[in-house]
């Protein structure tokens, strides 16, 4: 008889879990080790915090200006990043992480708004249009740039985990990478997994319980990391054209076949502000939006 095995672990700066139904616990834990190793591999390869990561190698070239040849996996991520930039009219831009040099959203925060001169200097080096991407060659036409794949890699890791689990013969599993969810199929009894969507105003009371038997769900929130300056709350999500923090929509959740698609669409919806609902409606995917006034727009049908 299948039993539910839960393995908790830490990766990509967040709490993660694998929930697997298996008849052989030892074999299931061996499979889980392979999944965790792959998540760790992706973190080591694409972390902006690790000096020896491949992303850091890319950013050394970006700082100087010039070209680098990337491997097939990185090329796939860059292709997707380019698609997101185009579909979002430039709002989803993996070069915008450079703006963190003007904003500090760590626990100690900052007491005043960024220096306008510094912000404008950084904005001159932000923009996918300053890149030339013809796989496998990535060229930075403007020196001083920086790429950040943080808005894609965790969701990509969840999708890979599901693919690997299926290849290992586990068809009743749920992957949770810091709230980015992907499932290999329903629970062993055929019932869907029940997943909570966090309520930022009251974490103990979820906004919604979603039932998932296939696909993925991801959320993006402007409330997760904020700083308070002169009584005004500023979100860590920054507009790539202005460098200003987002206001308005607090959170977005999207259900899609792939976690990386759900996550990027949720982020784009936040970046679009008042146009986020129309944007997500156009995708014909289930979604939920929570506005700053506490009103939420529920289009989740699973």
One Martini backbone bead per residue (centre of mass of N, CA, C, O) as a GRO file, in nm:
protein
  302
    1UNK     BB    1   0.097   0.036   0.021
    2UNK     BB    2   0.067   0.357  -0.001
    3UNK     BB    3   0.271   0.628   0.120
    4UNK     BB    4   0.331   0.924   0.284
    5UNK     BB    5   0.615   1.128   0.199
    6UNK     BB    6   0.804   1.375   0.382
    7UNK     BB    7   1.045   1.622   0.262
    8UNK     BB    8   1.247   1.846   0.414
    9UNK     BB    9   1.401   2.158   0.286
   10UNK     BB   10   1.675   2.370   0.192
   11UNK     BB   11   1.636   2.626  -0.070
   12UNK     BB   12   1.674   2.919  -0.221
   13UNK     BB   13   1.604   3.068   0.060
   14UNK     BB   14   1.394   2.826   0.136
   15UNK     BB   15   1.122   2.636   0.200
   16UNK     BB   16   1.094   2.282   0.140
   17UNK     BB   17   0.897   2.013  -0.036
   18UNK     BB   18   0.826   1.658  -0.043
   19UNK     BB   19   0.534   1.475  -0.170
   20UNK     BB   20   0.518   1.114  -0.149
   21UNK     BB   21   0.397   0.831  -0.308
   22UNK     BB   22   0.487   0.503  -0.167
   23UNK     BB   23   0.583   0.166  -0.108
   24UNK     BB   24   0.893   0.258  -0.097
   25UNK     BB   25   1.069   0.448   0.114
   26UNK     BB   26   1.363   0.416   0.025
   27UNK     BB   27   1.317   0.484  -0.276
   28UNK     BB   28   1.189   0.763  -0.227
   29UNK     BB   29   1.438   0.890  -0.085
   30UNK     BB   30   1.624   0.856  -0.326
   31UNK     BB   31   1.460   1.035  -0.514
   32UNK     BB   32   1.474   1.288  -0.336
   33UNK     BB   33   1.780   1.323  -0.354
   34UNK     BB   34   1.782   1.388  -0.658
   35UNK     BB   35   1.607   1.639  -0.642
   36UNK     BB   36   1.777   1.803  -0.439
   37UNK     BB   37   2.033   1.802  -0.615
   38UNK     BB   38   1.910   1.965  -0.849
   39UNK     BB   39   1.835   2.218  -0.692
   40UNK     BB   40   2.126   2.272  -0.596
   41UNK     BB   41   2.249   2.301  -0.876
   42UNK     BB   42   2.082   2.549  -0.963
   43UNK     BB   43   2.174   2.733  -0.738
   44UNK     BB   44   2.483   2.718  -0.806
   45UNK     BB   45   2.446   2.826  -1.107
   46UNK     BB   46   2.221   3.094  -1.044
   47UNK     BB   47   2.345   3.248  -0.822
   48UNK     BB   48   2.415   3.583  -0.709
   49UNK     BB   49   2.578   3.494  -0.430
   50UNK     BB   50   2.779   3.323  -0.606
   51UNK     BB   51   3.096   3.355  -0.734
   52UNK     BB   52   3.092   3.049  -0.891
   53UNK     BB   53   2.873   3.098  -1.069
   54UNK     BB   54   2.748   3.129  -1.383
   55UNK     BB   55   2.612   3.400  -1.339
   56UNK     BB   56   2.870   3.544  -1.241
   57UNK     BB   57   3.017   3.506  -1.506
   58UNK     BB   58   2.822   3.670  -1.673
   59UNK     BB   59   2.851   3.937  -1.493
   60UNK     BB   60   3.144   3.992  -1.568
   61UNK     BB   61   3.082   4.053  -1.862
   62UNK     BB   62   2.864   4.270  -1.811
   63UNK     BB   63   3.052   4.477  -1.672
   64UNK     BB   64   3.243   4.508  -1.937
   65UNK     BB   65   3.154   4.389  -2.182
   66UNK     BB   66   3.032   4.140  -2.406
   67UNK     BB   67   3.088   3.785  -2.457
   68UNK     BB   68   2.896   3.467  -2.424
   69UNK     BB   69   2.883   3.120  -2.394
   70UNK     BB   70   2.615   2.898  -2.359
   71UNK     BB   71   2.428   2.663  -2.249
   72UNK     BB   72   2.134   2.499  -2.302
   73UNK     BB   73   1.991   2.570  -2.037
   74UNK     BB   74   2.045   2.874  -2.041
   75UNK     BB   75   1.915   2.924  -2.316
   76UNK     BB   76   1.628   2.853  -2.227
   77UNK     BB   77   1.604   3.080  -2.014
   78UNK     BB   78   1.659   3.316  -2.211
   79UNK     BB   79   1.427   3.265  -2.399
   80UNK     BB   80   1.211   3.307  -2.182
   81UNK     BB   81   1.291   3.590  -2.093
   82UNK     BB   82   1.236   3.717  -2.368
   83UNK     BB   83   0.937   3.648  -2.381
   84UNK     BB   84   0.856   3.806  -2.126
   85UNK     BB   85   0.943   4.083  -2.228
   86UNK     BB   86   0.755   4.094  -2.470
   87UNK     BB   87   0.475   4.024  -2.325
   88UNK     BB   88   0.534   4.283  -2.108
   89UNK     BB   89   0.662   4.534  -2.242
   90UNK     BB   90   0.940   4.523  -2.048
   91UNK     BB   91   0.873   4.452  -1.739
   92UNK     BB   92   1.014   4.175  -1.776
   93UNK     BB   93   1.352   4.209  -1.646
   94UNK     BB   94   1.667   4.055  -1.583
   95UNK     BB   95   1.827   4.352  -1.557
   96UNK     BB   96   1.680   4.495  -1.292
   97UNK     BB   97   1.855   4.406  -1.039
   98UNK     BB   98   2.044   4.658  -1.030
   99UNK     BB   99   1.844   4.839  -0.848
  100UNK     BB  100   1.946   4.733  -0.563
  101UNK     BB  101   2.169   4.961  -0.533
  102UNK     BB  102   1.929   5.170  -0.436
  103UNK     BB  103   1.783   4.931  -0.287
  104UNK     BB  104   1.699   4.821   0.057
  105UNK     BB  105   1.526   4.502   0.156
  106UNK     BB  106   1.632   4.446   0.409
  107UNK     BB  107   1.591   4.441   0.743
  108UNK     BB  108   1.739   4.728   0.776
  109UNK     BB  109   1.724   4.889   0.533
  110UNK     BB  110   1.600   5.228   0.473
  111UNK     BB  111   1.547   5.586   0.548
  112UNK     BB  112   1.568   5.666   0.236
  113UNK     BB  113   1.562   5.767  -0.060
  114UNK     BB  114   1.707   5.749  -0.338
  115UNK     BB  115   1.937   5.866  -0.534
  116UNK     BB  116   1.866   5.997  -0.837
  117UNK     BB  117   2.142   5.965  -0.972
  118UNK     BB  118   2.181   5.666  -0.917
  119UNK     BB  119   1.922   5.565  -1.051
  120UNK     BB  120   1.982   5.679  -1.337
  121UNK     BB  121   2.247   5.525  -1.378
  122UNK     BB  122   2.119   5.242  -1.365
  123UNK     BB  123   1.897   5.272  -1.590
  124UNK     BB  124   2.112   5.284  -1.826
  125UNK     BB  125   2.171   4.949  -1.752
  126UNK     BB  126   1.871   4.886  -1.825
  127UNK     BB  127   1.783   4.637  -2.064
  128UNK     BB  128   1.729   4.417  -2.317
  129UNK     BB  129   1.818   4.613  -2.555
  130UNK     BB  130   2.138   4.584  -2.454
  131UNK     BB  131   2.110   4.310  -2.590
  132UNK     BB  132   2.246   4.007  -2.748
  133UNK     BB  133   2.042   3.720  -2.856
  134UNK     BB  134   2.214   3.428  -3.000
  135UNK     BB  135   2.207   3.125  -2.987
  136UNK     BB  136   2.473   3.091  -2.753
  137UNK     BB  137   2.500   3.415  -2.772
  138UNK     BB  138   2.595   3.667  -2.533
  139UNK     BB  139   2.553   4.030  -2.553
  140UNK     BB  140   2.701   4.324  -2.415
  141UNK     BB  141   2.658   4.659  -2.525
  142UNK     BB  142   2.663   4.740  -2.214
  143UNK     BB  143   2.821   4.840  -1.956
  144UNK     BB  144   2.718   4.744  -1.622
  145UNK     BB  145   2.560   4.496  -1.610
  146UNK     BB  146   2.282   4.265  -1.499
  147UNK     BB  147   2.176   3.942  -1.402
  148UNK     BB  148   1.848   3.788  -1.299
  149UNK     BB  149   1.697   3.452  -1.236
  150UNK     BB  150   1.495   3.454  -0.982
  151UNK     BB  151   1.209   3.463  -1.161
  152UNK     BB  152   1.270   3.141  -1.273
  153UNK     BB  153   1.436   2.905  -1.134
  154UNK     BB  154   1.245   2.789  -0.918
  155UNK     BB  155   1.022   2.707  -1.118
  156UNK     BB  156   1.204   2.533  -1.294
  157UNK     BB  157   1.276   2.334  -1.065
  158UNK     BB  158   0.987   2.227  -1.026
  159UNK     BB  159   0.954   2.112  -1.312
  160UNK     BB  160   1.195   1.919  -1.299
  161UNK     BB  161   1.102   1.753  -1.058
  162UNK     BB  162   0.853   1.633  -1.196
  163UNK     BB  163   0.997   1.496  -1.429
  164UNK     BB  164   1.183   1.314  -1.255
  165UNK     BB  165   0.963   1.165  -1.098
  166UNK     BB  166   0.830   1.032  -1.342
  167UNK     BB  167   1.090   0.882  -1.433
  168UNK     BB  168   1.085   0.730  -1.135
  169UNK     BB  169   0.761   0.652  -1.092
  170UNK     BB  170   0.624   0.922  -0.969
  171UNK     BB  171   0.257   1.002  -0.975
  172UNK     BB  172   0.230   1.101  -0.650
  173UNK     BB  173   0.316   1.438  -0.633
  174UNK     BB  174   0.462   1.717  -0.440
  175UNK     BB  175   0.604   2.037  -0.509
  176UNK     BB  176   0.774   2.268  -0.272
  177UNK     BB  177   0.916   2.594  -0.353
  178UNK     BB  178   0.831   2.838  -0.167
  179UNK     BB  179   0.520   2.811  -0.309
  180UNK     BB  180   0.608   2.651  -0.551
  181UNK     BB  181   0.388   2.445  -0.743
  182UNK     BB  182   0.407   2.086  -0.825
  183UNK     BB  183   0.255   1.808  -1.002
  184UNK     BB  184   0.227   1.460  -1.103
  185UNK     BB  185  -0.047   1.422  -0.945
  186UNK     BB  186  -0.248   1.285  -0.759
  187UNK     BB  187  -0.332   1.126  -0.518
  188UNK     BB  188  -0.348   0.790  -0.452
  189UNK     BB  189  -0.685   0.818  -0.429
  190UNK     BB  190  -0.743   1.064  -0.657
  191UNK     BB  191  -0.715   1.306  -0.500
  192UNK     BB  192  -0.657   1.618  -0.452
  193UNK     BB  193  -0.465   1.866  -0.380
  194UNK     BB  194  -0.430   2.092  -0.099
  195UNK     BB  195  -0.381   2.447  -0.147
  196UNK     BB  196  -0.257   2.732  -0.006
  197UNK     BB  197  -0.328   3.080   0.001
  198UNK     BB  198  -0.183   3.344   0.113
  199UNK     BB  199  -0.247   3.585   0.369
  200UNK     BB  200  -0.093   3.884   0.435
  201UNK     BB  201  -0.295   3.980   0.671
  202UNK     BB  202  -0.354   3.647   0.745
  203UNK     BB  203  -0.169   3.367   0.762
  204UNK     BB  204  -0.383   3.174   0.919
  205UNK     BB  205  -0.576   3.277   0.669
  206UNK     BB  206  -0.652   3.177   0.385
  207UNK     BB  207  -0.776   3.282   0.085
  208UNK     BB  208  -0.733   2.987  -0.047
  209UNK     BB  209  -0.833   2.664  -0.161
  210UNK     BB  210  -0.657   2.446  -0.375
  211UNK     BB  211  -0.711   2.209  -0.636
  212UNK     BB  212  -0.462   1.957  -0.734
  213UNK     BB  213  -0.377   1.714  -1.010
  214UNK     BB  214  -0.230   1.925  -1.198
  215UNK     BB  215   0.038   2.104  -1.248
  216UNK     BB  216   0.054   2.457  -1.141
  217UNK     BB  217   0.156   2.696  -0.874
  218UNK     BB  218   0.192   3.060  -0.847
  219UNK     BB  219   0.338   3.338  -0.666
  220UNK     BB  220   0.316   3.703  -0.628
  221UNK     BB  221   0.464   3.957  -0.401
  222UNK     BB  222   0.480   4.295  -0.266
  223UNK     BB  223   0.488   4.212   0.061
  224UNK     BB  224   0.737   4.038   0.141
  225UNK     BB  225   0.933   4.298   0.074
  226UNK     BB  226   0.971   4.580   0.286
  227UNK     BB  227   0.973   4.937   0.333
  228UNK     BB  228   0.989   5.221   0.561
  229UNK     BB  229   0.921   5.566   0.454
  230UNK     BB  230   0.761   5.799   0.605
  231UNK     BB  231   0.502   5.588   0.616
  232UNK     BB  232   0.593   5.433   0.354
  233UNK     BB  233   0.539   5.157   0.152
  234UNK     BB  234   0.796   4.954  -0.007
  235UNK     BB  235   0.853   4.754  -0.268
  236UNK     BB  236   1.070   4.511  -0.423
  237UNK     BB  237   0.914   4.578  -0.676
  238UNK     BB  238   1.049   4.699  -0.983
  239UNK     BB  239   1.053   4.934  -1.224
  240UNK     BB  240   1.256   4.921  -1.509
  241UNK     BB  241   1.205   5.234  -1.608
  242UNK     BB  242   1.210   5.390  -1.301
  243UNK     BB  243   1.270   5.231  -1.011
  244UNK     BB  244   0.996   5.191  -0.889
  245UNK     BB  245   0.782   5.087  -0.676
  246UNK     BB  246   0.516   4.905  -0.632
  247UNK     BB  247   0.164   4.956  -0.659
  248UNK     BB  248  -0.141   4.805  -0.529
  249UNK     BB  249  -0.088   4.509  -0.596
  250UNK     BB  250  -0.002   4.247  -0.378
  251UNK     BB  251  -0.117   3.978  -0.534
  252UNK     BB  252  -0.045   3.672  -0.730
  253UNK     BB  253  -0.221   3.389  -0.881
  254UNK     BB  254  -0.127   3.096  -1.081
  255UNK     BB  255  -0.250   2.853  -1.313
  256UNK     BB  256  -0.051   2.594  -1.472
  257UNK     BB  257   0.132   2.361  -1.632
  258UNK     BB  258   0.369   2.554  -1.551
  259UNK     BB  259   0.552   2.714  -1.315
  260UNK     BB  260   0.706   2.927  -1.484
  261UNK     BB  261   0.446   3.048  -1.600
  262UNK     BB  262   0.295   3.122  -1.343
  263UNK     BB  263   0.515   3.309  -1.220
  264UNK     BB  264   0.548   3.518  -1.453
  265UNK     BB  265   0.251   3.605  -1.470
  266UNK     BB  266   0.227   3.710  -1.181
  267UNK     BB  267   0.446   3.929  -1.207
  268UNK     BB  268   0.329   4.084  -1.448
  269UNK     BB  269   0.065   4.163  -1.311
  270UNK     BB  270   0.200   4.349  -1.105
  271UNK     BB  271   0.350   4.534  -1.311
  272UNK     BB  272   0.063   4.628  -1.446
  273UNK     BB  273  -0.138   4.670  -1.229
  274UNK     BB  274  -0.444   4.771  -1.340
  275UNK     BB  275  -0.383   4.555  -1.592
  276UNK     BB  276  -0.367   4.265  -1.466
  277UNK     BB  277  -0.647   4.144  -1.512
  278UNK     BB  278  -0.655   4.161  -1.821
  279UNK     BB  279  -0.404   3.996  -1.869
  280UNK     BB  280  -0.497   3.729  -1.730
  281UNK     BB  281  -0.760   3.694  -1.890
  282UNK     BB  282  -0.611   3.651  -2.170
  283UNK     BB  283  -0.496   3.355  -2.084
  284UNK     BB  284  -0.722   3.161  -1.954
  285UNK     BB  285  -0.633   3.144  -1.656
  286UNK     BB  286  -0.614   3.079  -1.341
  287UNK     BB  287  -0.684   3.343  -1.089
  288UNK     BB  288  -0.544   3.574  -0.834
  289UNK     BB  289  -0.620   3.895  -0.680
  290UNK     BB  290  -0.460   4.136  -0.456
  291UNK     BB  291  -0.537   4.428  -0.319
  292UNK     BB  292  -0.453   4.694  -0.114
  293UNK     BB  293  -0.773   4.709  -0.014
  294UNK     BB  294  -0.848   4.379   0.008
  295UNK     BB  295  -0.931   4.309  -0.272
  296UNK     BB  296  -1.044   4.019  -0.451
  297UNK     BB  297  -0.977   3.836  -0.758
  298UNK     BB  298  -1.165   3.545  -0.853
  299UNK     BB  299  -1.030   3.297  -1.111
  300UNK     BB  300  -1.057   3.007  -0.969
  301UNK     BB  301  -1.049   2.710  -1.172
  302UNK     BB  302  -1.003   2.337  -1.126
   0.00000   0.00000   0.00000
